[in-house]
Structure formats: C-alpha cells, structure tokens
Amino acid sequence: MTVVEINSLSKSFDGFKALENLEMEIQRGEVYGLLGPNGAGKTTLFQTIMGQLTPTSGDVEILGEDAYRDTFEVAKDVSFLPADIRFYDNLTARKNLKYLADLVEEDPDIDELLELVNLGDEADKKVSGFSHGMQKRLGIAQTLIKDPEIILFDEPTTGLDPERKEDFKDLIRDINEEKNITVIVSSHILHELEDICDRIGVLKDGNIKVSGTPQGIIEEEGVDTLEEAYLEITRGDYR
C-alpha cells in the first residue's frame, strides 16, 4: 500500500527552485532513505510532506489525505524529528515527554518509550545534562508519543560519534520492525543509509534522480558499488 504519494512537486523561494517536479512513492512498512548533498532539498521536502510549507505546484498525499487541505488529519499519523531537535533543559526526560504528550492530547506509556530508546535509567534527570546522542534518542521517543504510522527523520545522526550512529540506526530498524512504522530518513552520507534502508532515493537539485533498492541502483547505473553510483549522480554525470 502506498502511504506517501508525491506528484510533480515544486517549491520555489524568491525564484530559487528548492524542489522541481519531484515524484516519489513510499510503501507502508518500508524504511526509505533520502540521500543527497547539503542543499539538495531534503529538509524542504520533509517540510512540504508535513504541510509546514505550501508547494508552488504539485500534490502531496499522505495516507490518502491531502497534506495541505487535511493538515490536521495528516499530523495525527505522521511524526517529524528535525535535525535541530530542542527540549526544555530545565525539565527531566520524563517531564519533557509528559509535557509534549499533553500538548497533543495523548497518553502514552512514557516509561516504555524511554526504555525503548535506552533512557530508562535517565528518566528523572534533567535534559541539560544530556549528551547530544541522548537528546537524539529522546527525540525518537518524542516521535512515538502519538503512535504514528509514518516517521520522518531529518539528518538524525548529525553530530554523533560512530558508535552512537550505529545505535541510532539500530533503533530506527527496531522501530520499523517491531511497530511496523514506515520510516523516511534523510542523510548526505551514503553509509548511514545503505545498510538500513529497503530503498534509497538520490535527491539532487530538487529532484529525485534515481530511486530503488541499493542493488537495483547499482545495476541501473552500471557500476560495482552504491558509492560509485552516488558519486556519478551527484557530480552531474547522471543521464
């Protein structure tokens, strides 16, 4: 079942085309990687999917709902973790989640969420003392408050050391497999996506140049590795 369908999506800012005639489909239950260099349009695409930005032209349908006419309905089922996640430093992890849950009128098992992201022992500690990696994990817990069907992760491993990056990738896969949540995750670093994603779309100049399984992209580009394919596409040799 298609849960995200985007047709001819364009978004311009004062004449600059951040997205141009973009087409994309995401299937229920998959982990889809949105790969592209900085400035390729990844964050703009996520913001349009969430209904935070109105497109210049084109359509975005989420779970059968129009992302702009039915923004409230879409927001019930889609969570977004931005790259610059923020919390209330003077509150504990538990109180941060409780405050956010009250805002969206949800009543999740907060202890369960904290255990899921390996923060159970830190539940009653103030976020001001959390490392960057711990705040990222708390961000994952936040996205699960409303038991969403889709989660968007925008550059989620930025600023993490290699070990924490691996932990984060494991959490994404666990959430996808255990809760059957569709995940769309963006990065400008290939190796952060290729071993956790069912499919990858390479975004360049506001458009998805190629999309498919890692092996499918390798075969389509006629190269030996996904890294070679990515380099060919992003340096302008894609035809």
Backbone bond lengths (Angstrom), bond angles and torsions (degrees), N, CA, C in turn:
res aa  C-N    CA-C-N  psi(-1)  N-CA   C-N-CA  omega(-1)  CA-C   N-CA-C  phi
1 M - - - 1.467 - - 1.530 109.74 -
2 T 1.326 115.95 133.28 1.460 120.52 177.17 1.527 109.99 -80.13
3 V 1.341 117.20 124.68 1.463 120.70 -179.58 1.527 112.24 -107.04
4 V 1.332 116.99 -20.88 1.465 121.70 173.96 1.526 107.41 -130.75
5 E 1.324 116.26 122.68 1.462 120.79 177.99 1.520 108.91 -131.23
6 I 1.323 115.72 119.11 1.465 121.94 -177.34 1.518 108.82 -120.37
7 N 1.317 116.00 128.34 1.455 121.18 -177.37 1.527 110.96 -126.95
8 S 1.335 116.16 124.56 1.476 123.61 173.85 1.527 112.33 48.77
9 L 1.321 116.94 43.08 1.462 121.53 -176.25 1.527 111.08 -78.95
10 S 1.318 115.88 125.18 1.462 121.98 174.60 1.519 109.42 -130.93
11 K 1.336 115.79 144.47 1.452 121.63 176.24 1.519 108.58 -143.21
12 S 1.330 115.47 122.66 1.461 121.02 -179.91 1.517 110.44 -118.59
13 F 1.323 115.63 147.10 1.454 123.28 175.30 1.530 107.59 -124.36
14 D 1.318 116.59 108.21 1.470 121.05 179.11 1.531 112.01 50.07
15 G 1.316 115.33 43.45 1.452 120.46 177.51 1.519 115.26 91.42
16 F 1.338 117.43 -14.92 1.459 121.12 177.25 1.520 109.50 -84.61
17 K 1.324 117.38 125.55 1.462 121.76 -178.11 1.525 110.01 -89.78
18 A 1.337 116.19 98.93 1.463 120.95 178.78 1.526 111.13 -75.12
19 L 1.327 116.09 -35.76 1.461 122.91 175.16 1.519 107.63 -132.40
20 E 1.328 116.73 142.03 1.458 118.89 -177.45 1.521 110.99 -143.04
21 N 1.341 115.97 110.34 1.469 123.08 176.24 1.527 112.28 51.88
22 L 1.312 115.57 43.35 1.465 120.97 -176.61 1.519 111.19 -78.01
23 E 1.322 116.10 136.00 1.459 123.05 176.96 1.529 108.15 -121.45
24 M 1.354 116.37 136.35 1.461 118.27 179.56 1.520 110.25 -160.33
25 E 1.329 116.05 141.36 1.452 122.10 173.18 1.522 108.96 -131.58
26 I 1.336 115.87 135.64 1.460 121.85 177.07 1.523 107.33 -121.71
27 Q 1.328 115.82 133.70 1.455 120.96 -178.71 1.538 110.94 -95.78
28 R 1.324 115.34 150.06 1.466 120.12 -179.57 1.533 111.13 -58.15
29 G 1.316 115.45 133.24 1.454 121.48 173.59 1.506 116.17 85.58
30 E 1.333 118.88 0.09 1.455 118.97 -178.94 1.528 111.45 -94.99
31 V 1.323 115.20 160.45 1.459 122.21 169.01 1.519 106.05 -103.78
32 Y 1.318 115.72 115.15 1.461 121.25 -176.32 1.521 108.56 -111.23
33 G 1.317 116.79 127.48 1.453 121.53 179.58 1.512 111.80 -99.28
34 L 1.310 115.60 128.39 1.467 121.61 176.57 1.519 107.25 -104.16
35 L 1.315 115.40 104.73 1.459 122.03 -171.70 1.521 110.45 -108.72
36 G 1.326 116.00 131.39 1.451 118.71 177.82 1.509 111.56 -177.98
37 P 1.331 117.12 154.41 1.470 120.20 179.37 1.526 111.23 -64.45
38 N 1.307 116.38 162.53 1.460 120.96 175.76 1.523 109.69 -56.55
39 G 1.333 116.49 134.03 1.451 120.69 -178.85 1.513 114.27 89.73
40 A 1.347 116.70 2.01 1.462 119.77 -177.61 1.527 112.61 -74.96
41 G 1.341 117.00 -19.20 1.462 120.16 179.22 1.515 114.22 116.21
42 K 1.335 118.05 11.24 1.468 121.27 -175.64 1.525 112.19 -62.58
43 T 1.329 117.20 -50.09 1.467 120.18 -178.70 1.521 111.10 -66.35
44 T 1.328 117.39 -39.38 1.469 120.47 177.28 1.519 110.31 -60.61
45 L 1.326 116.99 -41.09 1.463 120.30 178.48 1.524 110.65 -62.70
46 F 1.321 117.22 -45.22 1.463 119.69 178.77 1.528 111.35 -61.64
47 Q 1.302 117.12 -41.14 1.467 120.09 -179.12 1.525 111.71 -67.26
48 T 1.333 117.07 -31.87 1.463 118.76 176.39 1.516 110.65 -74.45
49 I 1.334 117.85 -36.70 1.466 120.67 176.05 1.518 110.27 -60.54
50 M 1.330 116.88 -39.31 1.465 121.43 -178.91 1.523 112.81 -78.42
51 G 1.336 117.35 -6.02 1.454 119.70 -178.27 1.505 113.62 79.75
52 Q 1.345 117.25 11.43 1.460 121.07 179.48 1.525 111.61 -78.70
53 L 1.323 115.76 -24.06 1.462 121.72 176.04 1.522 108.66 -122.93
54 T 1.315 116.05 138.84 1.457 120.97 176.40 1.528 108.74 -89.33
55 P 1.330 118.15 127.43 1.463 119.31 -177.89 1.519 112.28 -68.45
56 T 1.315 115.76 153.59 1.460 120.57 173.03 1.524 109.34 -68.83
57 S 1.336 115.67 -38.73 1.459 121.68 175.13 1.519 108.63 -159.52
58 G 1.328 115.79 164.13 1.452 120.46 178.46 1.515 112.98 101.67
59 D 1.332 115.31 177.10 1.463 122.09 -175.14 1.518 111.03 -129.94
60 V 1.336 115.09 143.23 1.460 121.83 173.47 1.529 107.23 -129.21
61 E 1.332 115.13 119.75 1.464 120.58 179.63 1.522 108.61 -117.22
62 I 1.334 115.99 124.95 1.460 122.60 -178.85 1.522 108.75 -118.48
63 L 1.334 116.73 118.12 1.463 121.66 179.99 1.531 111.18 51.40
64 G 1.317 114.94 39.36 1.453 120.78 177.59 1.511 115.37 81.49
65 E 1.342 117.38 1.55 1.464 121.67 -179.04 1.533 110.24 -111.08
66 D 1.320 116.04 146.14 1.456 120.69 175.82 1.536 109.02 -72.80
67 A 1.321 116.69 126.37 1.468 120.77 -174.36 1.515 113.18 -64.61
68 Y 1.335 118.81 -16.29 1.463 121.15 -175.96 1.523 112.43 -109.49
69 R 1.312 116.23 -39.62 1.471 118.47 177.01 1.518 111.74 -77.54
70 D 1.347 116.28 -27.77 1.464 120.51 -176.13 1.528 110.94 -120.32
71 T 1.326 115.93 43.70 1.466 121.08 -175.08 1.521 112.47 -56.88
72 F 1.324 117.31 -40.75 1.477 120.68 -177.95 1.519 110.58 -64.39
73 E 1.323 117.18 -43.13 1.461 120.74 -179.94 1.523 110.84 -65.49
74 V 1.318 116.86 -42.43 1.460 121.24 179.53 1.522 110.55 -62.94
75 A 1.324 116.52 -40.66 1.467 121.32 -177.49 1.524 112.70 -62.36
76 K 1.328 117.37 -23.46 1.464 120.54 178.94 1.531 111.80 -67.85
77 D 1.323 115.81 -29.34 1.460 120.48 -170.77 1.515 114.54 -113.01
78 V 1.335 117.40 -2.13 1.460 120.91 -176.96 1.532 109.69 -125.78
79 S 1.328 116.09 130.24 1.468 121.12 175.10 1.521 109.18 -114.08
80 F 1.323 114.91 152.09 1.468 121.60 -176.04 1.513 109.55 -133.89
81 L 1.335 116.45 125.54 1.460 121.14 174.63 1.523 107.80 -109.03
82 P 1.342 117.91 103.38 1.465 120.21 -179.41 1.521 110.83 -72.00
83 A 1.314 115.38 164.83 1.464 119.84 -179.82 1.525 111.42 -65.51
84 D 1.331 117.12 -29.95 1.472 121.09 -175.98 1.530 111.17 -108.12
85 I 1.317 116.07 55.57 1.470 121.61 -179.21 1.522 110.64 -56.91
86 R 1.336 115.77 140.00 1.464 121.49 -179.23 1.531 110.35 -129.54
87 F 1.347 115.07 143.58 1.455 121.08 175.28 1.519 109.79 -131.45
88 Y 1.322 116.14 172.65 1.462 121.05 175.76 1.531 107.39 -84.88
89 D 1.331 116.05 108.32 1.463 121.05 -173.67 1.517 113.38 -61.59
90 N 1.344 116.41 -29.94 1.464 119.14 -176.34 1.520 113.17 -83.39
91 L 1.344 116.94 -1.94 1.456 121.17 177.87 1.527 110.57 -105.57
92 T 1.322 116.17 155.18 1.465 120.28 176.29 1.525 109.70 -74.38
93 A 1.322 114.80 168.95 1.465 119.45 177.00 1.523 110.25 -58.72
94 R 1.321 116.56 -45.06 1.464 120.80 -179.61 1.530 111.40 -61.02
95 K 1.336 116.14 -45.36 1.471 119.30 -177.37 1.526 111.75 -69.93
96 N 1.331 117.26 -32.65 1.468 119.29 174.64 1.524 110.33 -60.28
97 L 1.325 116.61 -47.97 1.464 119.86 -179.14 1.526 111.23 -66.64
98 K 1.328 116.68 -38.28 1.470 119.70 179.43 1.521 110.68 -64.11
99 Y 1.327 116.40 -41.67 1.465 120.87 179.09 1.528 110.29 -61.91
100 L 1.328 116.48 -45.42 1.458 120.57 -179.17 1.521 111.45 -67.31
101 A 1.327 116.25 -37.71 1.465 120.07 178.07 1.530 110.94 -63.66
102 D 1.321 116.41 -39.87 1.466 120.21 178.01 1.528 110.99 -64.67
103 L 1.327 116.67 -36.71 1.462 120.38 -179.68 1.519 111.69 -61.80
104 V 1.337 116.28 -39.53 1.470 119.78 -178.17 1.527 111.87 -97.80
105 E 1.340 116.00 9.53 1.466 122.58 175.95 1.524 112.00 57.28
106 E 1.329 114.52 47.85 1.458 120.99 176.48 1.525 108.88 -118.97
107 D 1.338 116.67 158.55 1.452 120.81 -179.28 1.532 109.63 -132.37
108 P 1.341 116.91 67.01 1.468 119.60 -178.29 1.522 111.34 -76.80
109 D 1.318 115.78 166.27 1.457 121.39 171.80 1.529 106.61 -81.84
110 I 1.321 115.87 95.91 1.465 120.27 -173.33 1.520 111.61 -64.84
111 D 1.337 117.27 -37.47 1.461 119.50 177.76 1.530 110.71 -61.55
112 E 1.312 116.37 -39.42 1.467 120.48 179.07 1.531 110.93 -64.52
113 L 1.328 116.25 -41.62 1.459 120.09 178.89 1.523 111.13 -63.17
114 L 1.331 116.31 -43.14 1.461 119.75 -179.73 1.523 111.81 -66.63
115 E 1.325 116.57 -36.66 1.467 119.75 176.46 1.521 110.73 -65.63
116 L 1.318 116.02 -38.81 1.459 120.86 -178.59 1.522 111.75 -59.18
117 V 1.341 115.97 -37.33 1.475 119.91 -178.62 1.535 111.82 -99.41
118 N 1.328 115.48 18.36 1.471 121.70 175.48 1.526 113.26 61.19
119 L 1.337 114.86 39.38 1.465 119.99 176.02 1.531 111.81 -122.12
120 G 1.312 116.22 17.53 1.465 119.39 -178.58 1.512 113.29 -57.79
121 D 1.327 116.43 -39.53 1.465 120.34 -178.93 1.523 112.57 -76.85
122 E 1.333 116.65 -10.93 1.464 120.91 -178.60 1.524 112.43 -107.41
123 A 1.326 116.81 8.55 1.463 121.73 -171.29 1.518 113.72 -55.30
124 D 1.323 117.27 -36.66 1.459 120.34 -174.64 1.525 113.14 -106.49
125 K 1.336 114.62 23.02 1.464 119.96 174.89 1.523 109.10 -102.77
126 K 1.341 115.58 145.28 1.457 119.56 -179.91 1.526 110.94 -68.15
127 V 1.321 115.11 142.13 1.458 121.27 -177.87 1.526 111.33 -65.29
128 S 1.314 117.79 -21.60 1.475 120.88 178.62 1.516 111.79 -58.23
129 G 1.333 117.61 -24.73 1.455 121.45 179.93 1.513 113.66 -95.96
130 F 1.318 117.01 4.95 1.466 120.97 -177.69 1.530 111.17 -82.19
131 S 1.326 114.70 143.76 1.460 120.10 171.85 1.528 109.03 -73.29
132 H 1.334 114.89 169.65 1.470 119.86 178.24 1.529 110.36 -59.36
133 G 1.334 116.86 -42.05 1.450 120.61 179.57 1.513 112.99 -64.15
134 M 1.322 117.28 -38.72 1.463 121.08 178.28 1.528 110.74 -65.82
135 Q 1.336 116.43 -38.51 1.459 119.18 177.82 1.528 111.13 -66.39
136 K 1.333 116.91 -35.70 1.458 120.18 176.33 1.523 110.35 -63.41
137 R 1.330 116.73 -41.51 1.468 119.93 178.89 1.520 111.17 -66.33
138 L 1.327 115.81 -38.44 1.463 118.90 175.86 1.531 109.82 -63.59
139 G 1.334 115.67 -33.85 1.457 119.77 176.45 1.518 112.05 -62.35
140 I 1.332 116.64 -38.92 1.460 119.51 176.75 1.526 109.84 -62.61
141 A 1.330 116.26 -44.17 1.466 119.75 178.13 1.527 110.59 -58.61
142 Q 1.322 116.24 -39.26 1.463 120.69 179.17 1.529 111.19 -61.08
143 T 1.340 116.43 -41.78 1.470 118.60 -178.74 1.515 112.52 -64.60
144 L 1.336 117.36 -20.47 1.466 120.92 -176.42 1.524 113.21 -92.38
145 I 1.327 117.23 -2.82 1.457 120.96 -176.02 1.518 112.51 -54.62
146 K 1.328 117.33 -43.10 1.471 120.22 -176.14 1.522 112.92 -97.62
147 D 1.346 117.24 15.87 1.461 122.10 177.58 1.526 110.40 51.16
148 P 1.325 117.49 61.07 1.468 121.13 -172.72 1.520 112.88 -73.37
149 E 1.315 115.24 163.91 1.458 121.01 172.86 1.523 111.14 -92.20
150 I 1.340 116.16 -25.20 1.460 121.89 -178.61 1.529 108.84 -135.06
151 I 1.338 116.43 137.87 1.468 120.81 173.30 1.528 108.45 -126.00
152 L 1.321 115.56 134.81 1.458 122.58 174.72 1.525 108.47 -107.16
153 F 1.322 116.77 124.00 1.462 122.52 176.80 1.523 108.34 -112.55
154 D 1.337 117.04 115.08 1.463 121.44 -177.99 1.528 110.02 -98.22
155 E 1.325 116.54 109.84 1.473 122.51 179.66 1.540 110.77 46.21
156 P 1.335 117.79 55.30 1.468 120.22 -170.83 1.520 115.69 -69.21
157 T 1.334 118.68 -20.50 1.464 119.15 -176.25 1.523 113.70 -100.16
158 T 1.334 116.84 6.71 1.464 120.29 178.73 1.534 110.44 -59.05
159 G 1.314 116.31 128.89 1.461 120.87 177.55 1.513 115.36 85.89
160 L 1.340 117.42 0.19 1.458 120.07 179.99 1.522 111.00 -95.45
161 D 1.340 116.10 148.33 1.457 118.89 175.89 1.532 108.67 -75.82
162 P 1.348 118.45 166.10 1.472 121.06 -174.95 1.533 114.40 -53.90
163 E 1.321 117.59 -41.03 1.464 120.02 -179.13 1.530 110.96 -65.52
164 R 1.339 116.83 -43.93 1.457 120.34 179.51 1.530 111.33 -66.73
165 K 1.335 116.55 -32.64 1.462 119.32 176.17 1.518 110.89 -62.12
166 E 1.332 116.20 -42.51 1.462 119.77 178.73 1.527 110.79 -64.71
167 D 1.331 116.69 -40.00 1.470 120.57 177.31 1.523 110.38 -60.34
168 F 1.325 115.86 -42.42 1.460 120.73 -178.06 1.524 110.11 -65.26
169 K 1.314 117.24 -42.28 1.455 120.62 178.92 1.526 111.08 -63.30
170 D 1.336 116.34 -39.10 1.467 119.88 176.94 1.523 111.12 -62.01
171 L 1.335 116.10 -40.84 1.467 120.21 179.08 1.527 111.51 -63.57
172 I 1.322 116.62 -40.86 1.467 120.18 179.24 1.521 110.42 -61.07
173 R 1.323 116.60 -45.09 1.456 120.38 179.65 1.531 111.48 -65.62
174 D 1.340 116.63 -41.26 1.469 120.49 179.00 1.521 110.88 -60.38
175 I 1.335 115.98 -44.62 1.464 120.28 -179.99 1.525 110.57 -62.49
176 N 1.308 115.95 -43.26 1.459 120.70 179.65 1.532 111.56 -62.78
177 E 1.321 116.97 -45.85 1.458 120.40 -174.18 1.528 113.07 -79.20
178 E 1.330 117.10 -40.55 1.455 119.93 -175.11 1.530 112.51 -80.48
179 K 1.327 116.79 -33.32 1.458 120.10 -176.53 1.529 112.88 -108.98
180 N 1.335 116.72 -0.54 1.468 122.19 -179.72 1.523 111.75 53.66
181 I 1.330 115.21 42.35 1.462 121.12 178.12 1.529 108.84 -94.68
182 T 1.311 116.08 131.99 1.453 121.24 174.88 1.528 108.32 -72.58
183 V 1.325 116.89 131.24 1.462 121.45 -176.19 1.526 109.26 -121.85
184 I 1.333 115.36 131.76 1.463 121.69 170.53 1.517 106.32 -118.99
185 V 1.322 116.88 120.05 1.457 120.91 -174.51 1.522 109.39 -127.08
186 S 1.325 116.67 133.56 1.466 120.73 -178.74 1.521 111.05 -107.88
187 S 1.323 114.27 152.23 1.464 120.43 174.59 1.524 108.49 -164.51
188 H 1.338 115.40 156.67 1.462 119.51 172.07 1.525 110.46 -100.14
189 I 1.343 115.86 3.92 1.465 121.20 -178.00 1.528 109.32 -115.47
190 L 1.301 116.80 115.20 1.460 122.83 -175.27 1.515 112.82 -55.17
191 H 1.327 117.57 -46.51 1.463 120.70 -172.50 1.524 113.12 -66.83
192 E 1.321 116.98 -13.26 1.453 119.69 177.45 1.528 111.80 -82.95
193 L 1.334 116.63 -9.14 1.464 120.47 -176.94 1.521 114.21 -118.29
194 E 1.317 117.48 -34.89 1.461 119.16 -165.80 1.521 114.62 -63.43
195 D 1.345 118.56 -26.61 1.460 118.88 -177.80 1.522 113.78 -98.15
196 I 1.337 118.45 2.51 1.469 119.35 177.20 1.520 112.78 -121.99
197 C 1.331 118.20 -10.49 1.464 120.53 -172.96 1.523 112.07 -100.31
198 D 1.334 114.89 139.46 1.457 120.23 173.62 1.516 110.21 -72.24
199 R 1.338 116.02 -40.13 1.458 122.11 177.21 1.528 108.77 -138.80
200 I 1.323 114.75 156.36 1.460 121.38 179.10 1.521 108.61 -132.33
201 G 1.326 115.73 137.57 1.456 121.28 172.04 1.507 109.14 -114.79
202 V 1.318 117.05 130.10 1.468 121.19 -179.74 1.525 108.69 -95.90
203 L 1.332 114.83 117.34 1.458 121.91 -176.48 1.525 109.72 -101.83
204 K 1.326 114.86 127.39 1.459 120.08 177.80 1.525 108.36 -147.37
205 D 1.327 115.63 134.32 1.464 120.79 177.84 1.525 111.76 53.87
206 G 1.328 115.79 39.43 1.465 120.22 174.06 1.506 115.77 78.22
207 N 1.331 117.09 13.30 1.458 118.84 -179.93 1.519 110.22 -143.95
208 I 1.324 116.12 152.09 1.454 120.58 176.55 1.521 108.12 -85.27
209 K 1.328 115.58 113.30 1.457 121.18 -174.55 1.523 112.31 -80.24
210 V 1.327 116.33 -33.01 1.458 120.69 177.81 1.521 107.74 -154.84
211 S 1.327 116.73 147.28 1.455 121.08 -179.34 1.526 108.91 -145.87
212 G 1.330 116.56 137.39 1.453 119.97 178.77 1.506 111.29 165.94
213 T 1.318 116.34 -173.42 1.456 119.99 174.35 1.528 108.20 -68.22
214 P 1.323 117.44 156.36 1.470 118.44 177.40 1.524 112.44 -52.53
215 Q 1.327 117.68 -44.80 1.455 119.97 -179.99 1.522 111.43 -67.23
216 G 1.327 115.81 -37.57 1.460 119.66 179.06 1.523 112.17 -62.94
217 I 1.330 116.50 -39.18 1.467 120.50 178.78 1.529 110.35 -66.84
218 I 1.333 116.37 -40.81 1.471 120.50 178.28 1.526 110.05 -58.76
219 E 1.326 115.55 -46.12 1.463 119.68 -178.56 1.523 111.47 -67.95
220 E 1.339 116.85 -39.84 1.467 120.07 -179.30 1.517 111.52 -64.04
221 E 1.352 116.41 -37.72 1.460 119.97 -178.06 1.522 112.65 -85.17
222 G 1.341 117.20 -9.80 1.453 120.21 177.76 1.514 114.24 68.37
223 V 1.347 115.51 37.20 1.469 120.74 -179.95 1.523 108.89 -122.48
224 D 1.339 116.41 -178.19 1.462 120.51 -176.24 1.518 114.01 -96.41
225 T 1.336 117.45 -25.26 1.465 120.56 -177.11 1.524 110.43 -136.41
226 L 1.320 114.98 160.60 1.455 119.96 177.12 1.528 110.55 -66.88
227 E 1.307 116.97 -32.78 1.460 120.17 178.45 1.530 111.17 -62.60
228 E 1.334 116.47 -41.83 1.462 119.59 177.18 1.524 111.21 -62.22
229 A 1.324 115.53 -41.70 1.469 119.52 179.57 1.522 110.63 -62.54
230 Y 1.331 116.13 -44.07 1.463 120.62 -178.85 1.528 110.98 -63.29
231 L 1.315 116.33 -42.23 1.466 120.14 179.61 1.526 110.90 -64.38
232 E 1.310 116.73 -40.22 1.460 119.87 178.45 1.525 111.03 -61.73
233 I 1.319 115.57 -45.27 1.465 120.22 -176.15 1.527 111.23 -68.49
234 T 1.320 116.58 -45.87 1.470 118.75 -172.30 1.518 113.49 -78.85
235 R 1.311 118.87 -15.37 1.461 118.20 177.47 1.530 111.42 -95.56
236 G 1.327 116.20 5.54 1.459 118.97 171.07 1.505 114.61 98.37
237 D 1.344 117.82 6.38 1.454 119.66 -179.02 1.518 112.89 -87.01
238 Y 1.349 115.75 -4.60 1.464 118.38 179.78 1.514 111.01 -66.47
239 R 1.317 115.59 133.41 1.459 120.58 -179.91 1.526 108.84 -127.99
